[in-house]
């Protein structure tokens, strides 16, 4: 999706509660994907020493932000996508610098520029997220480890080919 929409998304938001700030890290990553905005996507992650796992019948571990950017964001970012989360639960203690978030998610994926085609190829994924986060010195919450466990899929799996081969 193009980043030339009328919306702007600041990296940090004022006056968030701890739970909202933890959740916002996941939202930054998802909005970054949906808007094909690599810097915004990267702002959600705690540096290079992070991991992204996909459990979809196989377990794929993608270590390091640079590889995540190439393999995941490089494939999904250019697509026409919407990622939505619900049933968000945040486990964080007062004053802690680590947190854990779980959520359910649905994500619609379409080849770049084809999202508005009613009969165009699409791939919908229902999944569970399990995310470990850390609080940086700046006070920003960032993703350390993200596990995406696929629950169900619908549509054309070939839409995701660019992600698998990136």
Phi and psi in radians as a Rosetta constraint file:
Dihedral C 1 N 2 CA 2 C 2 CIRCULARHARMONIC -1.276 0.35
Dihedral N 2 CA 2 C 2 N 3 CIRCULARHARMONIC 2.545 0.35
Dihedral C 2 N 3 CA 3 C 3 CIRCULARHARMONIC -1.602 0.35
Dihedral N 3 CA 3 C 3 N 4 CIRCULARHARMONIC 0.185 0.35
Dihedral C 3 N 4 CA 4 C 4 CIRCULARHARMONIC -1.587 0.35
Dihedral N 4 CA 4 C 4 N 5 CIRCULARHARMONIC 0.365 0.35
Dihedral C 4 N 5 CA 5 C 5 CIRCULARHARMONIC -1.216 0.35
Dihedral N 5 CA 5 C 5 N 6 CIRCULARHARMONIC 2.941 0.35
Dihedral C 5 N 6 CA 6 C 6 CIRCULARHARMONIC -1.305 0.35
Dihedral N 6 CA 6 C 6 N 7 CIRCULARHARMONIC -0.194 0.35
Dihedral C 6 N 7 CA 7 C 7 CIRCULARHARMONIC -1.449 0.35
Dihedral N 7 CA 7 C 7 N 8 CIRCULARHARMONIC 2.544 0.35
Dihedral C 7 N 8 CA 8 C 8 CIRCULARHARMONIC -2.094 0.35
Dihedral N 8 CA 8 C 8 N 9 CIRCULARHARMONIC 2.572 0.35
Dihedral C 8 N 9 CA 9 C 9 CIRCULARHARMONIC -2.255 0.35
Dihedral N 9 CA 9 C 9 N 10 CIRCULARHARMONIC 1.832 0.35
Dihedral C 9 N 10 CA 10 C 10 CIRCULARHARMONIC -1.215 0.35
Dihedral N 10 CA 10 C 10 N 11 CIRCULARHARMONIC 2.617 0.35
Dihedral C 10 N 11 CA 11 C 11 CIRCULARHARMONIC -1.152 0.35
Dihedral N 11 CA 11 C 11 N 12 CIRCULARHARMONIC -0.592 0.35
Dihedral C 11 N 12 CA 12 C 12 CIRCULARHARMONIC -2.184 0.35
Dihedral N 12 CA 12 C 12 N 13 CIRCULARHARMONIC 2.565 0.35
Dihedral C 12 N 13 CA 13 C 13 CIRCULARHARMONIC -2.029 0.35
Dihedral N 13 CA 13 C 13 N 14 CIRCULARHARMONIC 2.499 0.35
Dihedral C 13 N 14 CA 14 C 14 CIRCULARHARMONIC -1.395 0.35
Dihedral N 14 CA 14 C 14 N 15 CIRCULARHARMONIC 2.675 0.35
Dihedral C 14 N 15 CA 15 C 15 CIRCULARHARMONIC 1.095 0.35
Dihedral N 15 CA 15 C 15 N 16 CIRCULARHARMONIC 0.567 0.35
Dihedral C 15 N 16 CA 16 C 16 CIRCULARHARMONIC -1.492 0.35
Dihedral N 16 CA 16 C 16 N 17 CIRCULARHARMONIC 2.476 0.35
Dihedral C 16 N 17 CA 17 C 17 CIRCULARHARMONIC -1.216 0.35
Dihedral N 17 CA 17 C 17 N 18 CIRCULARHARMONIC 2.948 0.35
Dihedral C 17 N 18 CA 18 C 18 CIRCULARHARMONIC -1.022 0.35
Dihedral N 18 CA 18 C 18 N 19 CIRCULARHARMONIC -0.821 0.35
Dihedral C 18 N 19 CA 19 C 19 CIRCULARHARMONIC -1.092 0.35
Dihedral N 19 CA 19 C 19 N 20 CIRCULARHARMONIC -0.711 0.35
Dihedral C 19 N 20 CA 20 C 20 CIRCULARHARMONIC -1.135 0.35
Dihedral N 20 CA 20 C 20 N 21 CIRCULARHARMONIC -0.685 0.35
Dihedral C 20 N 21 CA 21 C 21 CIRCULARHARMONIC -1.168 0.35
Dihedral N 21 CA 21 C 21 N 22 CIRCULARHARMONIC -0.670 0.35
Dihedral C 21 N 22 CA 22 C 22 CIRCULARHARMONIC -1.092 0.35
Dihedral N 22 CA 22 C 22 N 23 CIRCULARHARMONIC -0.855 0.35
Dihedral C 22 N 23 CA 23 C 23 CIRCULARHARMONIC -1.094 0.35
Dihedral N 23 CA 23 C 23 N 24 CIRCULARHARMONIC -0.608 0.35
Dihedral C 23 N 24 CA 24 C 24 CIRCULARHARMONIC -1.080 0.35
Dihedral N 24 CA 24 C 24 N 25 CIRCULARHARMONIC -0.530 0.35
Dihedral C 24 N 25 CA 25 C 25 CIRCULARHARMONIC -1.057 0.35
Dihedral N 25 CA 25 C 25 N 26 CIRCULARHARMONIC -0.759 0.35
Dihedral C 25 N 26 CA 26 C 26 CIRCULARHARMONIC -1.171 0.35
Dihedral N 26 CA 26 C 26 N 27 CIRCULARHARMONIC -0.725 0.35
Dihedral C 26 N 27 CA 27 C 27 CIRCULARHARMONIC -1.054 0.35
Dihedral N 27 CA 27 C 27 N 28 CIRCULARHARMONIC -0.701 0.35
Dihedral C 27 N 28 CA 28 C 28 CIRCULARHARMONIC -1.054 0.35
Dihedral N 28 CA 28 C 28 N 29 CIRCULARHARMONIC -0.756 0.35
Dihedral C 28 N 29 CA 29 C 29 CIRCULARHARMONIC -1.106 0.35
Dihedral N 29 CA 29 C 29 N 30 CIRCULARHARMONIC -0.774 0.35
Dihedral C 29 N 30 CA 30 C 30 CIRCULARHARMONIC -1.206 0.35
Dihedral N 30 CA 30 C 30 N 31 CIRCULARHARMONIC -0.746 0.35
Dihedral C 30 N 31 CA 31 C 31 CIRCULARHARMONIC -1.106 0.35
Dihedral N 31 CA 31 C 31 N 32 CIRCULARHARMONIC -0.683 0.35
Dihedral C 31 N 32 CA 32 C 32 CIRCULARHARMONIC -1.022 0.35
Dihedral N 32 CA 32 C 32 N 33 CIRCULARHARMONIC -0.732 0.35
Dihedral C 32 N 33 CA 33 C 33 CIRCULARHARMONIC -1.113 0.35
Dihedral N 33 CA 33 C 33 N 34 CIRCULARHARMONIC -0.873 0.35
Dihedral C 33 N 34 CA 34 C 34 CIRCULARHARMONIC -1.123 0.35
Dihedral N 34 CA 34 C 34 N 35 CIRCULARHARMONIC -0.453 0.35
Dihedral C 34 N 35 CA 35 C 35 CIRCULARHARMONIC -1.818 0.35
Dihedral N 35 CA 35 C 35 N 36 CIRCULARHARMONIC 0.052 0.35
Dihedral C 35 N 36 CA 36 C 36 CIRCULARHARMONIC 0.935 0.35
Dihedral N 36 CA 36 C 36 N 37 CIRCULARHARMONIC 0.828 0.35
Dihedral C 36 N 37 CA 37 C 37 CIRCULARHARMONIC -2.027 0.35
Dihedral N 37 CA 37 C 37 N 38 CIRCULARHARMONIC 1.589 0.35
Dihedral C 37 N 38 CA 38 C 38 CIRCULARHARMONIC -1.047 0.35
Dihedral N 38 CA 38 C 38 N 39 CIRCULARHARMONIC -0.769 0.35
Dihedral C 38 N 39 CA 39 C 39 CIRCULARHARMONIC -1.073 0.35
Dihedral N 39 CA 39 C 39 N 40 CIRCULARHARMONIC -0.687 0.35
Dihedral C 39 N 40 CA 40 C 40 CIRCULARHARMONIC -1.162 0.35
Dihedral N 40 CA 40 C 40 N 41 CIRCULARHARMONIC -0.758 0.35
Dihedral C 40 N 41 CA 41 C 41 CIRCULARHARMONIC -1.007 0.35
Dihedral N 41 CA 41 C 41 N 42 CIRCULARHARMONIC -0.855 0.35
Dihedral C 41 N 42 CA 42 C 42 CIRCULARHARMONIC -1.128 0.35
Dihedral N 42 CA 42 C 42 N 43 CIRCULARHARMONIC -0.493 0.35
Dihedral C 42 N 43 CA 43 C 43 CIRCULARHARMONIC -1.121 0.35
Dihedral N 43 CA 43 C 43 N 44 CIRCULARHARMONIC -0.278 0.35
Dihedral C 43 N 44 CA 44 C 44 CIRCULARHARMONIC -1.483 0.35
Dihedral N 44 CA 44 C 44 N 45 CIRCULARHARMONIC -0.234 0.35
Dihedral C 44 N 45 CA 45 C 45 CIRCULARHARMONIC -1.808 0.35
Dihedral N 45 CA 45 C 45 N 46 CIRCULARHARMONIC 2.608 0.35
Dihedral C 45 N 46 CA 46 C 46 CIRCULARHARMONIC -1.537 0.35
Dihedral N 46 CA 46 C 46 N 47 CIRCULARHARMONIC 1.058 0.35
Dihedral C 46 N 47 CA 47 C 47 CIRCULARHARMONIC 1.380 0.35
Dihedral N 47 CA 47 C 47 N 48 CIRCULARHARMONIC -2.828 0.35
Dihedral C 47 N 48 CA 48 C 48 CIRCULARHARMONIC -1.343 0.35
Dihedral N 48 CA 48 C 48 N 49 CIRCULARHARMONIC -0.539 0.35
Dihedral C 48 N 49 CA 49 C 49 CIRCULARHARMONIC -1.476 0.35
Dihedral N 49 CA 49 C 49 N 50 CIRCULARHARMONIC 1.161 0.35
Dihedral C 49 N 50 CA 50 C 50 CIRCULARHARMONIC -2.317 0.35
Dihedral N 50 CA 50 C 50 N 51 CIRCULARHARMONIC 2.875 0.35
Dihedral C 50 N 51 CA 51 C 51 CIRCULARHARMONIC -2.388 0.35
Dihedral N 51 CA 51 C 51 N 52 CIRCULARHARMONIC 2.639 0.35
Dihedral C 51 N 52 CA 52 C 52 CIRCULARHARMONIC -2.244 0.35
Dihedral N 52 CA 52 C 52 N 53 CIRCULARHARMONIC 2.196 0.35
Dihedral C 52 N 53 CA 53 C 53 CIRCULARHARMONIC -2.040 0.35
Dihedral N 53 CA 53 C 53 N 54 CIRCULARHARMONIC 2.463 0.35
Dihedral C 53 N 54 CA 54 C 54 CIRCULARHARMONIC -2.116 0.35
Dihedral N 54 CA 54 C 54 N 55 CIRCULARHARMONIC 2.155 0.35
Dihedral C 54 N 55 CA 55 C 55 CIRCULARHARMONIC -1.968 0.35
Dihedral N 55 CA 55 C 55 N 56 CIRCULARHARMONIC 1.795 0.35
Dihedral C 55 N 56 CA 56 C 56 CIRCULARHARMONIC -2.331 0.35
Dihedral N 56 CA 56 C 56 N 57 CIRCULARHARMONIC 0.695 0.35
Dihedral C 56 N 57 CA 57 C 57 CIRCULARHARMONIC 1.835 0.35
Dihedral N 57 CA 57 C 57 N 58 CIRCULARHARMONIC -0.581 0.35
Dihedral C 57 N 58 CA 58 C 58 CIRCULARHARMONIC -2.065 0.35
Dihedral N 58 CA 58 C 58 N 59 CIRCULARHARMONIC 2.798 0.35
Dihedral C 58 N 59 CA 59 C 59 CIRCULARHARMONIC -1.878 0.35
Dihedral N 59 CA 59 C 59 N 60 CIRCULARHARMONIC 2.055 0.35
Dihedral C 59 N 60 CA 60 C 60 CIRCULARHARMONIC -1.980 0.35
Dihedral N 60 CA 60 C 60 N 61 CIRCULARHARMONIC 2.137 0.35
Dihedral C 60 N 61 CA 61 C 61 CIRCULARHARMONIC -1.899 0.35
Dihedral N 61 CA 61 C 61 N 62 CIRCULARHARMONIC 2.145 0.35
Dihedral C 61 N 62 CA 62 C 62 CIRCULARHARMONIC -1.952 0.35
Dihedral N 62 CA 62 C 62 N 63 CIRCULARHARMONIC 1.862 0.35
Dihedral C 62 N 63 CA 63 C 63 CIRCULARHARMONIC -1.624 0.35
Dihedral N 63 CA 63 C 63 N 64 CIRCULARHARMONIC 2.355 0.35
Dihedral C 63 N 64 CA 64 C 64 CIRCULARHARMONIC 1.596 0.35
Dihedral N 64 CA 64 C 64 N 65 CIRCULARHARMONIC 2.365 0.35
Dihedral C 64 N 65 CA 65 C 65 CIRCULARHARMONIC -1.070 0.35
Dihedral N 65 CA 65 C 65 N 66 CIRCULARHARMONIC -0.667 0.35
Dihedral C 65 N 66 CA 66 C 66 CIRCULARHARMONIC -1.102 0.35
Dihedral N 66 CA 66 C 66 N 67 CIRCULARHARMONIC -0.637 0.35
Dihedral C 66 N 67 CA 67 C 67 CIRCULARHARMONIC -1.314 0.35
Dihedral N 67 CA 67 C 67 N 68 CIRCULARHARMONIC -0.668 0.35
Dihedral C 67 N 68 CA 68 C 68 CIRCULARHARMONIC -1.053 0.35
Dihedral N 68 CA 68 C 68 N 69 CIRCULARHARMONIC -0.760 0.35
Dihedral C 68 N 69 CA 69 C 69 CIRCULARHARMONIC -1.060 0.35
Dihedral N 69 CA 69 C 69 N 70 CIRCULARHARMONIC -0.716 0.35
Dihedral C 69 N 70 CA 70 C 70 CIRCULARHARMONIC -1.305 0.35
Dihedral N 70 CA 70 C 70 N 71 CIRCULARHARMONIC -0.873 0.35
Dihedral C 70 N 71 CA 71 C 71 CIRCULARHARMONIC -1.379 0.35
Dihedral N 71 CA 71 C 71 N 72 CIRCULARHARMONIC -0.724 0.35
Dihedral C 71 N 72 CA 72 C 72 CIRCULARHARMONIC -1.645 0.35
Dihedral N 72 CA 72 C 72 N 73 CIRCULARHARMONIC -1.097 0.35
Dihedral C 72 N 73 CA 73 C 73 CIRCULARHARMONIC -1.089 0.35
Dihedral N 73 CA 73 C 73 N 74 CIRCULARHARMONIC -0.689 0.35
Dihedral C 73 N 74 CA 74 C 74 CIRCULARHARMONIC -1.056 0.35
Dihedral N 74 CA 74 C 74 N 75 CIRCULARHARMONIC -0.504 0.35
Dihedral C 74 N 75 CA 75 C 75 CIRCULARHARMONIC -1.574 0.35
Dihedral N 75 CA 75 C 75 N 76 CIRCULARHARMONIC -0.771 0.35
Dihedral C 75 N 76 CA 76 C 76 CIRCULARHARMONIC -1.455 0.35
Dihedral N 76 CA 76 C 76 N 77 CIRCULARHARMONIC -0.660 0.35
Dihedral C 76 N 77 CA 77 C 77 CIRCULARHARMONIC -0.890 0.35
Dihedral N 77 CA 77 C 77 N 78 CIRCULARHARMONIC -0.834 0.35
Dihedral C 77 N 78 CA 78 C 78 CIRCULARHARMONIC -1.245 0.35
Dihedral N 78 CA 78 C 78 N 79 CIRCULARHARMONIC -0.286 0.35
Dihedral C 78 N 79 CA 79 C 79 CIRCULARHARMONIC -1.214 0.35
Dihedral N 79 CA 79 C 79 N 80 CIRCULARHARMONIC 2.845 0.35
Dihedral C 79 N 80 CA 80 C 80 CIRCULARHARMONIC -1.490 0.35
Dihedral N 80 CA 80 C 80 N 81 CIRCULARHARMONIC 1.938 0.35
Dihedral C 80 N 81 CA 81 C 81 CIRCULARHARMONIC -2.363 0.35
Dihedral N 81 CA 81 C 81 N 82 CIRCULARHARMONIC 2.750 0.35
Dihedral C 81 N 82 CA 82 C 82 CIRCULARHARMONIC -2.382 0.35
Dihedral N 82 CA 82 C 82 N 83 CIRCULARHARMONIC 2.221 0.35
Dihedral C 82 N 83 CA 83 C 83 CIRCULARHARMONIC -2.001 0.35
Dihedral N 83 CA 83 C 83 N 84 CIRCULARHARMONIC 2.178 0.35
Dihedral C 83 N 84 CA 84 C 84 CIRCULARHARMONIC -2.232 0.35
Dihedral N 84 CA 84 C 84 N 85 CIRCULARHARMONIC 2.400 0.35
Dihedral C 84 N 85 CA 85 C 85 CIRCULARHARMONIC -2.074 0.35
Dihedral N 85 CA 85 C 85 N 86 CIRCULARHARMONIC 2.659 0.35
Dihedral C 85 N 86 CA 86 C 86 CIRCULARHARMONIC -2.578 0.35
Dihedral N 86 CA 86 C 86 N 87 CIRCULARHARMONIC 3.057 0.35
Dihedral C 86 N 87 CA 87 C 87 CIRCULARHARMONIC 0.903 0.35
Dihedral N 87 CA 87 C 87 N 88 CIRCULARHARMONIC 0.717 0.35
Dihedral C 87 N 88 CA 88 C 88 CIRCULARHARMONIC -1.294 0.35
Dihedral N 88 CA 88 C 88 N 89 CIRCULARHARMONIC 2.278 0.35
Dihedral C 88 N 89 CA 89 C 89 CIRCULARHARMONIC -2.240 0.35
Dihedral N 89 CA 89 C 89 N 90 CIRCULARHARMONIC 2.306 0.35
Dihedral C 89 N 90 CA 90 C 90 CIRCULARHARMONIC -2.076 0.35
Dihedral N 90 CA 90 C 90 N 91 CIRCULARHARMONIC 2.209 0.35
Dihedral C 90 N 91 CA 91 C 91 CIRCULARHARMONIC -1.911 0.35
Dihedral N 91 CA 91 C 91 N 92 CIRCULARHARMONIC 1.865 0.35
Dihedral C 91 N 92 CA 92 C 92 CIRCULARHARMONIC -2.601 0.35
Dihedral N 92 CA 92 C 92 N 93 CIRCULARHARMONIC 2.383 0.35
Dihedral C 92 N 93 CA 93 C 93 CIRCULARHARMONIC -1.571 0.35
Dihedral N 93 CA 93 C 93 N 94 CIRCULARHARMONIC 2.629 0.35
Dihedral C 93 N 94 CA 94 C 94 CIRCULARHARMONIC -0.990 0.35
Dihedral N 94 CA 94 C 94 N 95 CIRCULARHARMONIC 2.261 0.35
Dihedral C 94 N 95 CA 95 C 95 CIRCULARHARMONIC 1.395 0.35
Dihedral N 95 CA 95 C 95 N 96 CIRCULARHARMONIC -0.018 0.35
Dihedral C 95 N 96 CA 96 C 96 CIRCULARHARMONIC -1.311 0.35
Dihedral N 96 CA 96 C 96 N 97 CIRCULARHARMONIC 2.767 0.35
Dihedral C 96 N 97 CA 97 C 97 CIRCULARHARMONIC -1.976 0.35
Dihedral N 97 CA 97 C 97 N 98 CIRCULARHARMONIC 0.228 0.35
Dihedral C 97 N 98 CA 98 C 98 CIRCULARHARMONIC -2.321 0.35
Dihedral N 98 CA 98 C 98 N 99 CIRCULARHARMONIC 2.666 0.35
Dihedral C 98 N 99 CA 99 C 99 CIRCULARHARMONIC -2.632 0.35
Dihedral N 99 CA 99 C 99 N 100 CIRCULARHARMONIC 2.816 0.35
Dihedral C 99 N 100 CA 100 C 100 CIRCULARHARMONIC -2.303 0.35
Dihedral N 100 CA 100 C 100 N 101 CIRCULARHARMONIC 2.355 0.35
Dihedral C 100 N 101 CA 101 C 101 CIRCULARHARMONIC -2.182 0.35
Dihedral N 101 CA 101 C 101 N 102 CIRCULARHARMONIC 2.415 0.35
Dihedral C 101 N 102 CA 102 C 102 CIRCULARHARMONIC -2.182 0.35
Dihedral N 102 CA 102 C 102 N 103 CIRCULARHARMONIC 2.637 0.35
Dihedral C 102 N 103 CA 103 C 103 CIRCULARHARMONIC -2.816 0.35
Dihedral N 103 CA 103 C 103 N 104 CIRCULARHARMONIC 2.779 0.35
Dihedral C 103 N 104 CA 104 C 104 CIRCULARHARMONIC -1.733 0.35
Dihedral N 104 CA 104 C 104 N 105 CIRCULARHARMONIC 2.691 0.35
Dihedral C 104 N 105 CA 105 C 105 CIRCULARHARMONIC -2.526 0.35
Dihedral N 105 CA 105 C 105 N 106 CIRCULARHARMONIC 2.623 0.35
Dihedral C 105 N 106 CA 106 C 106 CIRCULARHARMONIC -2.214 0.35
Dihedral N 106 CA 106 C 106 N 107 CIRCULARHARMONIC 2.436 0.35
Dihedral C 106 N 107 CA 107 C 107 CIRCULARHARMONIC -2.425 0.35
Dihedral N 107 CA 107 C 107 N 108 CIRCULARHARMONIC 2.100 0.35
Dihedral C 107 N 108 CA 108 C 108 CIRCULARHARMONIC -1.702 0.35
Dihedral N 108 CA 108 C 108 N 109 CIRCULARHARMONIC 2.261 0.35
Dihedral C 108 N 109 CA 109 C 109 CIRCULARHARMONIC -2.129 0.35
Dihedral N 109 CA 109 C 109 N 110 CIRCULARHARMONIC 2.309 0.35
Dihedral C 109 N 110 CA 110 C 110 CIRCULARHARMONIC -2.345 0.35
Dihedral N 110 CA 110 C 110 N 111 CIRCULARHARMONIC 2.578 0.35
Dihedral C 110 N 111 CA 111 C 111 CIRCULARHARMONIC -0.985 0.35
Dihedral N 111 CA 111 C 111 N 112 CIRCULARHARMONIC 2.631 0.35
Dihedral C 111 N 112 CA 112 C 112 CIRCULARHARMONIC -0.897 0.35
Dihedral N 112 CA 112 C 112 N 113 CIRCULARHARMONIC 2.256 0.35
Dihedral C 112 N 113 CA 113 C 113 CIRCULARHARMONIC 1.375 0.35
Dihedral N 113 CA 113 C 113 N 114 CIRCULARHARMONIC 0.024 0.35
Dihedral C 113 N 114 CA 114 C 114 CIRCULARHARMONIC -1.994 0.35
Dihedral N 114 CA 114 C 114 N 115 CIRCULARHARMONIC 0.147 0.35
Dihedral C 114 N 115 CA 115 C 115 CIRCULARHARMONIC -1.112 0.35
Dihedral N 115 CA 115 C 115 N 116 CIRCULARHARMONIC -0.501 0.35
Dihedral C 115 N 116 CA 116 C 116 CIRCULARHARMONIC -1.561 0.35
Dihedral N 116 CA 116 C 116 N 117 CIRCULARHARMONIC -0.006 0.35
Dihedral C 116 N 117 CA 117 C 117 CIRCULARHARMONIC -1.318 0.35
Dihedral N 117 CA 117 C 117 N 118 CIRCULARHARMONIC 2.022 0.35
Dihedral C 117 N 118 CA 118 C 118 CIRCULARHARMONIC -0.975 0.35
Dihedral N 118 CA 118 C 118 N 119 CIRCULARHARMONIC -0.650 0.35
Dihedral C 118 N 119 CA 119 C 119 CIRCULARHARMONIC -1.894 0.35
Dihedral N 119 CA 119 C 119 N 120 CIRCULARHARMONIC 0.247 0.35
Dihedral C 119 N 120 CA 120 C 120 CIRCULARHARMONIC -1.221 0.35
Dihedral N 120 CA 120 C 120 N 121 CIRCULARHARMONIC 2.855 0.35
Dihedral C 120 N 121 CA 121 C 121 CIRCULARHARMONIC -1.146 0.35
Dihedral N 121 CA 121 C 121 N 122 CIRCULARHARMONIC 2.370 0.35
Dihedral C 121 N 122 CA 122 C 122 CIRCULARHARMONIC -2.503 0.35
Dihedral N 122 CA 122 C 122 N 123 CIRCULARHARMONIC 2.670 0.35
Dihedral C 122 N 123 CA 123 C 123 CIRCULARHARMONIC -2.399 0.35
Dihedral N 123 CA 123 C 123 N 124 CIRCULARHARMONIC 2.038 0.35
Dihedral C 123 N 124 CA 124 C 124 CIRCULARHARMONIC -1.837 0.35
Dihedral N 124 CA 124 C 124 N 125 CIRCULARHARMONIC 2.334 0.35
Dihedral C 124 N 125 CA 125 C 125 CIRCULARHARMONIC -2.179 0.35
Dihedral N 125 CA 125 C 125 N 126 CIRCULARHARMONIC 2.242 0.35
Dihedral C 125 N 126 CA 126 C 126 CIRCULARHARMONIC -1.806 0.35
Dihedral N 126 CA 126 C 126 N 127 CIRCULARHARMONIC 2.301 0.35
Dihedral C 126 N 127 CA 127 C 127 CIRCULARHARMONIC -2.618 0.35
Dihedral N 127 CA 127 C 127 N 128 CIRCULARHARMONIC 2.990 0.35
Dihedral C 127 N 128 CA 128 C 128 CIRCULARHARMONIC -1.966 0.35
Dihedral N 128 CA 128 C 128 N 129 CIRCULARHARMONIC 2.403 0.35
Dihedral C 128 N 129 CA 129 C 129 CIRCULARHARMONIC -1.915 0.35
Dihedral N 129 CA 129 C 129 N 130 CIRCULARHARMONIC 2.431 0.35
Dihedral C 129 N 130 CA 130 C 130 CIRCULARHARMONIC -2.286 0.35
Dihedral N 130 CA 130 C 130 N 131 CIRCULARHARMONIC 2.039 0.35
Dihedral C 130 N 131 CA 131 C 131 CIRCULARHARMONIC -2.260 0.35
Dihedral N 131 CA 131 C 131 N 132 CIRCULARHARMONIC 2.212 0.35
Dihedral C 131 N 132 CA 132 C 132 CIRCULARHARMONIC -1.693 0.35
Dihedral N 132 CA 132 C 132 N 133 CIRCULARHARMONIC 2.345 0.35
Dihedral C 132 N 133 CA 133 C 133 CIRCULARHARMONIC -2.259 0.35
Dihedral N 133 CA 133 C 133 N 134 CIRCULARHARMONIC 2.717 0.35
Dihedral C 133 N 134 CA 134 C 134 CIRCULARHARMONIC -2.242 0.35
Dihedral N 134 CA 134 C 134 N 135 CIRCULARHARMONIC 2.622 0.35
Dihedral C 134 N 135 CA 135 C 135 CIRCULARHARMONIC -1.709 0.35
Dihedral N 135 CA 135 C 135 N 136 CIRCULARHARMONIC 2.158 0.35
Dihedral C 135 N 136 CA 136 C 136 CIRCULARHARMONIC -1.422 0.35
Dihedral N 136 CA 136 C 136 N 137 CIRCULARHARMONIC 2.927 0.35
Dihedral C 136 N 137 CA 137 C 137 CIRCULARHARMONIC -0.939 0.35
Dihedral N 137 CA 137 C 137 N 138 CIRCULARHARMONIC -0.599 0.35
Dihedral C 137 N 138 CA 138 C 138 CIRCULARHARMONIC -1.215 0.35
Dihedral N 138 CA 138 C 138 N 139 CIRCULARHARMONIC -0.238 0.35
Dihedral C 138 N 139 CA 139 C 139 CIRCULARHARMONIC 1.699 0.35
Dihedral N 139 CA 139 C 139 N 140 CIRCULARHARMONIC -0.128 0.35
Dihedral C 139 N 140 CA 140 C 140 CIRCULARHARMONIC -1.371 0.35
Dihedral N 140 CA 140 C 140 N 141 CIRCULARHARMONIC 2.395 0.35
Dihedral C 140 N 141 CA 141 C 141 CIRCULARHARMONIC -1.522 0.35
Dihedral N 141 CA 141 C 141 N 142 CIRCULARHARMONIC 2.378 0.35
Dihedral C 141 N 142 CA 142 C 142 CIRCULARHARMONIC -2.358 0.35
Dihedral N 142 CA 142 C 142 N 143 CIRCULARHARMONIC 2.674 0.35
Dihedral C 142 N 143 CA 143 C 143 CIRCULARHARMONIC -1.396 0.35
Dihedral N 143 CA 143 C 143 N 144 CIRCULARHARMONIC 2.265 0.35
Dihedral C 143 N 144 CA 144 C 144 CIRCULARHARMONIC -1.777 0.35
Dihedral N 144 CA 144 C 144 N 145 CIRCULARHARMONIC -0.740 0.35
Dihedral C 144 N 145 CA 145 C 145 CIRCULARHARMONIC -2.551 0.35
Dihedral N 145 CA 145 C 145 N 146 CIRCULARHARMONIC 2.318 0.35
Dihedral C 145 N 146 CA 146 C 146 CIRCULARHARMONIC -2.203 0.35
Dihedral N 146 CA 146 C 146 N 147 CIRCULARHARMONIC 2.154 0.35
Dihedral C 146 N 147 CA 147 C 147 CIRCULARHARMONIC -1.965 0.35
Dihedral N 147 CA 147 C 147 N 148 CIRCULARHARMONIC 2.137 0.35
Dihedral C 147 N 148 CA 148 C 148 CIRCULARHARMONIC -1.895 0.35
Dihedral N 148 CA 148 C 148 N 149 CIRCULARHARMONIC 2.023 0.35
Dihedral C 148 N 149 CA 149 C 149 CIRCULARHARMONIC -1.934 0.35
Dihedral N 149 CA 149 C 149 N 150 CIRCULARHARMONIC 1.962 0.35
Dihedral C 149 N 150 CA 150 C 150 CIRCULARHARMONIC -1.251 0.35
Dihedral N 150 CA 150 C 150 N 151 CIRCULARHARMONIC 2.228 0.35
Dihedral C 150 N 151 CA 151 C 151 CIRCULARHARMONIC -1.681 0.35
Dihedral N 151 CA 151 C 151 N 152 CIRCULARHARMONIC -0.764 0.35
Dihedral C 151 N 152 CA 152 C 152 CIRCULARHARMONIC -2.727 0.35
Dihedral N 152 CA 152 C 152 N 153 CIRCULARHARMONIC 2.802 0.35
Dihedral C 152 N 153 CA 153 C 153 CIRCULARHARMONIC -2.410 0.35
Dihedral N 153 CA 153 C 153 N 154 CIRCULARHARMONIC 2.762 0.35
Dihedral C 153 N 154 CA 154 C 154 CIRCULARHARMONIC -2.598 0.35
Dihedral N 154 CA 154 C 154 N 155 CIRCULARHARMONIC 2.386 0.35
Dihedral C 154 N 155 CA 155 C 155 CIRCULARHARMONIC 1.889 0.35
Dihedral N 155 CA 155 C 155 N 156 CIRCULARHARMONIC -2.727 0.35
Dihedral C 155 N 156 CA 156 C 156 CIRCULARHARMONIC -1.599 0.35
Dihedral N 156 CA 156 C 156 N 157 CIRCULARHARMONIC 1.838 0.35
Dihedral C 156 N 157 CA 157 C 157 CIRCULARHARMONIC -1.139 0.35
Dihedral N 157 CA 157 C 157 N 158 CIRCULARHARMONIC -0.314 0.35
Dihedral C 157 N 158 CA 158 C 158 CIRCULARHARMONIC -1.127 0.35
Dihedral N 158 CA 158 C 158 N 159 CIRCULARHARMONIC -0.349 0.35
Dihedral C 158 N 159 CA 159 C 159 CIRCULARHARMONIC -1.004 0.35
Dihedral N 159 CA 159 C 159 N 160 CIRCULARHARMONIC -0.556 0.35
Dihedral C 159 N 160 CA 160 C 160 CIRCULARHARMONIC -1.550 0.35
Dihedral N 160 CA 160 C 160 N 161 CIRCULARHARMONIC 0.083 0.35
Dihedral C 160 N 161 CA 161 C 161 CIRCULARHARMONIC -0.980 0.35
Dihedral N 161 CA 161 C 161 N 162 CIRCULARHARMONIC -0.654 0.35
Dihedral C 161 N 162 CA 162 C 162 CIRCULARHARMONIC -1.150 0.35
Dihedral N 162 CA 162 C 162 N 163 CIRCULARHARMONIC -0.449 0.35
Dihedral C 162 N 163 CA 163 C 163 CIRCULARHARMONIC -1.351 0.35
Dihedral N 163 CA 163 C 163 N 164 CIRCULARHARMONIC -0.740 0.35
Dihedral C 163 N 164 CA 164 C 164 CIRCULARHARMONIC -1.190 0.35
Dihedral N 164 CA 164 C 164 N 165 CIRCULARHARMONIC -0.513 0.35
Dihedral C 164 N 165 CA 165 C 165 CIRCULARHARMONIC -1.789 0.35
Dihedral N 165 CA 165 C 165 N 166 CIRCULARHARMONIC -0.029 0.35
